[in-house]
Amino acid sequence: YSNILSLRQAQVGYERKQEELDGLTLKAPISGQVIALNTEDGQKVEAGKTVVRIASYEQMNTEIMIDELDIIHIKPDMEAVVTVDAMPGETFAATVVEVAREGSKGEDMYDGSMGASGFPVKVEIMDPGDLRAGMTANVSIFIDERKDVLAVPIEAVYEKEGASFVQVMEGGKPKEVEVQLGLQDRALAEVLDGLTEGQEVVTGSSADDEMFFGGGGPVRRVRM
């Protein structure tokens, strides 16, 4: 009986030592490539210290800040496109995977006051290809889509007294026309009412009303 007890005690002692040894071994939660090593052989590691940084290039993501006025339109699983300055002309398909429920106010760069709240949004890149961690990313999220609609360049539209207007060419002269707009992005604005296909609109500085009436700014005509 004493031999069995001694064997059992030895087994328990071994298991405890094995647990202690396992606790001294750091295991990466993901497979990837070591991009930073913050310790050296024999160095004492304090609790909470980052020992190593690992990047997985099989599955990459980036976090962007969305303004509080736009965050209500952003939902998980929305499609997105990512571009990077280091690889001009290339685009990478992505998906929104996480939308923060709480935002934080940022400091205005001009007067130091607290600006509008921004909400972190995480976007996962489907096929990173040659992307590298740390590259500056530009993200476009598809909120909605319209096909076969009438649209004008966004710079052709200007606001006045709460309404939207464009200038159309009639008899060789620009004429102001009120329009009702739908979806907009940085390049185009959908026209729901006020214009017909084939009309020519004047584009230029939409913030300068004088330009549309011969104020000297660059004027360009675009056929819809």
TORKOL-4160 file (C-alpha; in steps of 0.2 Angstrom, whole numbers, padded with zeros to 4 digits, m for minus):
224
<pt num="1" X="0000" Y="0000" Z="0000"/>
<pt num="2" X="0014" Y="0012" Z="0004"/>
<pt num="3" X="0022" Y="0009" Z="m0013"/>
<pt num="4" X="0006" Y="0013" Z="m0021"/>
<pt num="5" X="0004" Y="0029" Z="m0011"/>
<pt num="6" X="0022" Y="0035" Z="m0015"/>
<pt num="7" X="0019" Y="0032" Z="m0033"/>
<pt num="8" X="0003" Y="0042" Z="m0032"/>
<pt num="9" X="0012" Y="0056" Z="m0023"/>
<pt num="10" X="0025" Y="0056" Z="m0036"/>
<pt num="11" X="0013" Y="0056" Z="m0050"/>
<pt num="12" X="0004" Y="0071" Z="m0042"/>
<pt num="13" X="0020" Y="0080" Z="m0040"/>
<pt num="14" X="0025" Y="0077" Z="m0058"/>
<pt num="15" X="0008" Y="0084" Z="m0064"/>
<pt num="16" X="0010" Y="0099" Z="m0054"/>
<pt num="17" X="0028" Y="0102" Z="m0061"/>
<pt num="18" X="0021" Y="0099" Z="m0079"/>
<pt num="19" X="0008" Y="0112" Z="m0076"/>
<pt num="20" X="0021" Y="0125" Z="m0070"/>
<pt num="21" X="0031" Y="0121" Z="m0085"/>
<pt num="22" X="0016" Y="0123" Z="m0097"/>
<pt num="23" X="0013" Y="0140" Z="m0088"/>
<pt num="24" X="0030" Y="0146" Z="m0093"/>
<pt num="25" X="0027" Y="0142" Z="m0111"/>
<pt num="26" X="0019" Y="0155" Z="m0122"/>
<pt num="27" X="0008" Y="0149" Z="m0136"/>
<pt num="28" X="0003" Y="0160" Z="m0150"/>
<pt num="29" X="m0016" Y="0161" Z="m0152"/>
<pt num="30" X="m0014" Y="0162" Z="m0171"/>
<pt num="31" X="m0002" Y="0156" Z="m0184"/>
<pt num="32" X="0009" Y="0169" Z="m0192"/>
<pt num="33" X="0025" Y="0178" Z="m0194"/>
<pt num="34" X="0035" Y="0186" Z="m0179"/>
<pt num="35" X="0036" Y="0205" Z="m0183"/>
<pt num="36" X="0043" Y="0211" Z="m0166"/>
<pt num="37" X="0052" Y="0203" Z="m0152"/>
<pt num="38" X="0053" Y="0213" Z="m0136"/>
<pt num="39" X="0063" Y="0201" Z="m0125"/>
<pt num="40" X="0080" Y="0193" Z="m0124"/>
<pt num="41" X="0086" Y="0176" Z="m0118"/>
<pt num="42" X="0087" Y="0176" Z="m0099"/>
<pt num="43" X="0077" Y="0192" Z="m0097"/>
<pt num="44" X="0064" Y="0192" Z="m0083"/>
<pt num="45" X="0046" Y="0195" Z="m0090"/>
<pt num="46" X="0034" Y="0205" Z="m0080"/>
<pt num="47" X="0015" Y="0201" Z="m0080"/>
<pt num="48" X="0006" Y="0210" Z="m0093"/>
<pt num="49" X="0021" Y="0214" Z="m0104"/>
<pt num="50" X="0020" Y="0211" Z="m0123"/>
<pt num="51" X="0034" Y="0198" Z="m0127"/>
<pt num="52" X="0031" Y="0196" Z="m0145"/>
<pt num="53" X="0020" Y="0203" Z="m0159"/>
<pt num="54" X="0014" Y="0191" Z="m0173"/>
<pt num="55" X="0006" Y="0196" Z="m0189"/>
<pt num="56" X="m0005" Y="0184" Z="m0199"/>
<pt num="57" X="m0005" Y="0188" Z="m0218"/>
<pt num="58" X="m0018" Y="0175" Z="m0222"/>
<pt num="59" X="m0031" Y="0186" Z="m0213"/>
<pt num="60" X="m0029" Y="0204" Z="m0211"/>
<pt num="61" X="m0040" Y="0218" Z="m0205"/>
<pt num="62" X="m0039" Y="0237" Z="m0203"/>
<pt num="63" X="m0049" Y="0248" Z="m0191"/>
<pt num="64" X="m0056" Y="0265" Z="m0197"/>
<pt num="65" X="m0065" Y="0279" Z="m0188"/>
<pt num="66" X="m0083" Y="0283" Z="m0194"/>
<pt num="67" X="m0091" Y="0300" Z="m0190"/>
<pt num="68" X="m0107" Y="0299" Z="m0179"/>
<pt num="69" X="m0117" Y="0306" Z="m0193"/>
<pt num="70" X="m0113" Y="0291" Z="m0204"/>
<pt num="71" X="m0111" Y="0277" Z="m0192"/>
<pt num="72" X="m0130" Y="0273" Z="m0192"/>
<pt num="73" X="m0128" Y="0267" Z="m0210"/>
<pt num="74" X="m0114" Y="0255" Z="m0206"/>
<pt num="75" X="m0118" Y="0237" Z="m0202"/>
<pt num="76" X="m0108" Y="0221" Z="m0201"/>
<pt num="77" X="m0106" Y="0210" Z="m0217"/>
<pt num="78" X="m0107" Y="0226" Z="m0228"/>
<pt num="79" X="m0095" Y="0225" Z="m0243"/>
<pt num="80" X="m0080" Y="0236" Z="m0244"/>
<pt num="81" X="m0065" Y="0240" Z="m0254"/>
<pt num="82" X="m0047" Y="0243" Z="m0248"/>
<pt num="83" X="m0033" Y="0252" Z="m0257"/>
<pt num="84" X="m0016" Y="0257" Z="m0250"/>
<pt num="85" X="m0005" Y="0271" Z="m0255"/>
<pt num="86" X="0010" Y="0259" Z="m0258"/>
<pt num="87" X="0001" Y="0249" Z="m0271"/>
<pt num="88" X="m0008" Y="0262" Z="m0283"/>
<pt num="89" X="m0021" Y="0254" Z="m0294"/>
<pt num="90" X="m0024" Y="0239" Z="m0284"/>
<pt num="91" X="m0040" Y="0235" Z="m0274"/>
<pt num="92" X="m0044" Y="0222" Z="m0261"/>
<pt num="93" X="m0061" Y="0216" Z="m0257"/>
<pt num="94" X="m0066" Y="0217" Z="m0239"/>
<pt num="95" X="m0080" Y="0215" Z="m0227"/>
<pt num="96" X="m0086" Y="0225" Z="m0211"/>
<pt num="97" X="m0084" Y="0213" Z="m0197"/>
<pt num="98" X="m0086" Y="0224" Z="m0181"/>
<pt num="99" X="m0095" Y="0241" Z="m0178"/>
<pt num="100" X="m0092" Y="0249" Z="m0161"/>
<pt num="101" X="m0107" Y="0253" Z="m0150"/>
<pt num="102" X="m0098" Y="0267" Z="m0142"/>
<pt num="103" X="m0089" Y="0282" Z="m0149"/>
<pt num="104" X="m0076" Y="0294" Z="m0143"/>
<pt num="105" X="m0074" Y="0313" Z="m0147"/>
<pt num="106" X="m0059" Y="0319" Z="m0155"/>
<pt num="107" X="m0050" Y="0336" Z="m0153"/>
<pt num="108" X="m0052" Y="0349" Z="m0167"/>
<pt num="109" X="m0035" Y="0352" Z="m0175"/>
<pt num="110" X="m0038" Y="0371" Z="m0177"/>
<pt num="111" X="m0046" Y="0377" Z="m0160"/>
<pt num="112" X="m0043" Y="0362" Z="m0148"/>
<pt num="113" X="m0061" Y="0360" Z="m0145"/>
<pt num="114" X="m0069" Y="0343" Z="m0144"/>
<pt num="115" X="m0076" Y="0338" Z="m0161"/>
<pt num="116" X="m0089" Y="0325" Z="m0167"/>
<pt num="117" X="m0089" Y="0308" Z="m0160"/>
<pt num="118" X="m0080" Y="0294" Z="m0170"/>
<pt num="119" X="m0084" Y="0276" Z="m0170"/>
<pt num="120" X="m0071" Y="0262" Z="m0173"/>
<pt num="121" X="m0076" Y="0250" Z="m0187"/>
<pt num="122" X="m0066" Y="0235" Z="m0191"/>
<pt num="123" X="m0064" Y="0229" Z="m0209"/>
<pt num="124" X="m0057" Y="0212" Z="m0214"/>
<pt num="125" X="m0048" Y="0210" Z="m0230"/>
<pt num="126" X="m0053" Y="0194" Z="m0239"/>
<pt num="127" X="m0037" Y="0191" Z="m0249"/>
<pt num="128" X="m0022" Y="0202" Z="m0243"/>
<pt num="129" X="m0010" Y="0197" Z="m0257"/>
<pt num="130" X="0005" Y="0207" Z="m0255"/>
<pt num="131" X="m0002" Y="0219" Z="m0241"/>
<pt num="132" X="0009" Y="0221" Z="m0226"/>
<pt num="133" X="0005" Y="0226" Z="m0208"/>
<pt num="134" X="0008" Y="0245" Z="m0205"/>
<pt num="135" X="0003" Y="0251" Z="m0223"/>
<pt num="136" X="m0009" Y="0266" Z="m0224"/>
<pt num="137" X="m0026" Y="0260" Z="m0230"/>
<pt num="138" X="m0040" Y="0269" Z="m0238"/>
<pt num="139" X="m0057" Y="0260" Z="m0235"/>
<pt num="140" X="m0073" Y="0263" Z="m0245"/>
<pt num="141" X="m0089" Y="0254" Z="m0238"/>
<pt num="142" X="m0104" Y="0251" Z="m0249"/>
<pt num="143" X="m0119" Y="0257" Z="m0240"/>
<pt num="144" X="m0131" Y="0255" Z="m0255"/>
<pt num="145" X="m0131" Y="0253" Z="m0274"/>
<pt num="146" X="m0141" Y="0260" Z="m0288"/>
<pt num="147" X="m0140" Y="0254" Z="m0306"/>
<pt num="148" X="m0146" Y="0262" Z="m0322"/>
<pt num="149" X="m0150" Y="0279" Z="m0314"/>
<pt num="150" X="m0148" Y="0297" Z="m0319"/>
<pt num="151" X="m0133" Y="0305" Z="m0311"/>
<pt num="152" X="m0122" Y="0320" Z="m0311"/>
<pt num="153" X="m0104" Y="0324" Z="m0305"/>
<pt num="154" X="m0105" Y="0330" Z="m0287"/>
<pt num="155" X="m0096" Y="0346" Z="m0291"/>
<pt num="156" X="m0110" Y="0351" Z="m0302"/>
<pt num="157" X="m0122" Y="0352" Z="m0287"/>
<pt num="158" X="m0123" Y="0367" Z="m0276"/>
<pt num="159" X="m0135" Y="0371" Z="m0261"/>
<pt num="160" X="m0145" Y="0387" Z="m0259"/>
<pt num="161" X="m0158" Y="0391" Z="m0246"/>
<pt num="162" X="m0160" Y="0372" Z="m0242"/>
<pt num="163" X="m0162" Y="0366" Z="m0259"/>
<pt num="164" X="m0150" Y="0358" Z="m0272"/>
<pt num="165" X="m0147" Y="0366" Z="m0289"/>
<pt num="166" X="m0137" Y="0363" Z="m0305"/>
<pt num="167" X="m0133" Y="0373" Z="m0320"/>
<pt num="168" X="m0139" Y="0366" Z="m0337"/>
<pt num="169" X="m0134" Y="0373" Z="m0354"/>
<pt num="170" X="m0149" Y="0380" Z="m0364"/>
<pt num="171" X="m0146" Y="0391" Z="m0380"/>
<pt num="172" X="m0128" Y="0391" Z="m0376"/>
<pt num="173" X="m0131" Y="0399" Z="m0359"/>
<pt num="174" X="m0131" Y="0391" Z="m0341"/>
<pt num="175" X="m0148" Y="0390" Z="m0333"/>
<pt num="176" X="m0151" Y="0386" Z="m0314"/>
<pt num="177" X="m0162" Y="0371" Z="m0311"/>
<pt num="178" X="m0168" Y="0364" Z="m0295"/>
<pt num="179" X="m0165" Y="0345" Z="m0293"/>
<pt num="180" X="m0170" Y="0332" Z="m0280"/>
<pt num="181" X="m0155" Y="0320" Z="m0276"/>
<pt num="182" X="m0154" Y="0302" Z="m0270"/>
<pt num="183" X="m0138" Y="0293" Z="m0266"/>
<pt num="184" X="m0122" Y="0302" Z="m0267"/>
<pt num="185" X="m0104" Y="0298" Z="m0265"/>
<pt num="186" X="m0088" Y="0308" Z="m0268"/>
<pt num="187" X="m0089" Y="0308" Z="m0287"/>
<pt num="188" X="m0108" Y="0306" Z="m0292"/>
<pt num="189" X="m0125" Y="0311" Z="m0286"/>
<pt num="190" X="m0141" Y="0302" Z="m0291"/>
<pt num="191" X="m0154" Y="0314" Z="m0298"/>
<pt num="192" X="m0172" Y="0309" Z="m0294"/>
<pt num="193" X="m0181" Y="0324" Z="m0302"/>
<pt num="194" X="m0177" Y="0340" Z="m0311"/>
<pt num="195" X="m0166" Y="0333" Z="m0326"/>
<pt num="196" X="m0168" Y="0322" Z="m0341"/>
<pt num="197" X="m0155" Y="0311" Z="m0349"/>
<pt num="198" X="m0145" Y="0320" Z="m0362"/>
<pt num="199" X="m0145" Y="0337" Z="m0354"/>
<pt num="200" X="m0128" Y="0346" Z="m0352"/>
<pt num="201" X="m0123" Y="0352" Z="m0334"/>
<pt num="202" X="m0110" Y="0364" Z="m0329"/>
<pt num="203" X="m0097" Y="0358" Z="m0317"/>
<pt num="204" X="m0084" Y="0367" Z="m0307"/>
<pt num="205" X="m0083" Y="0374" Z="m0290"/>
<pt num="206" X="m0100" Y="0370" Z="m0282"/>
<pt num="207" X="m0097" Y="0382" Z="m0268"/>
<pt num="208" X="m0094" Y="0397" Z="m0279"/>
<pt num="209" X="m0111" Y="0404" Z="m0286"/>
<pt num="210" X="m0102" Y="0417" Z="m0296"/>
<pt num="211" X="m0093" Y="0404" Z="m0306"/>
<pt num="212" X="m0109" Y="0398" Z="m0314"/>
<pt num="213" X="m0114" Y="0416" Z="m0319"/>
<pt num="214" X="m0097" Y="0421" Z="m0327"/>
<pt num="215" X="m0087" Y="0424" Z="m0311"/>
<pt num="216" X="m0070" Y="0418" Z="m0320"/>
<pt num="217" X="m0068" Y="0401" Z="m0312"/>
<pt num="218" X="m0065" Y="0385" Z="m0323"/>
<pt num="219" X="m0081" Y="0379" Z="m0331"/>
<pt num="220" X="m0084" Y="0362" Z="m0339"/>
<pt num="221" X="m0099" Y="0355" Z="m0348"/>
<pt num="222" X="m0104" Y="0337" Z="m0345"/>
<pt num="223" X="m0117" Y="0327" Z="m0355"/>
<pt num="224" X="m0128" Y="0315" Z="m0345"/>
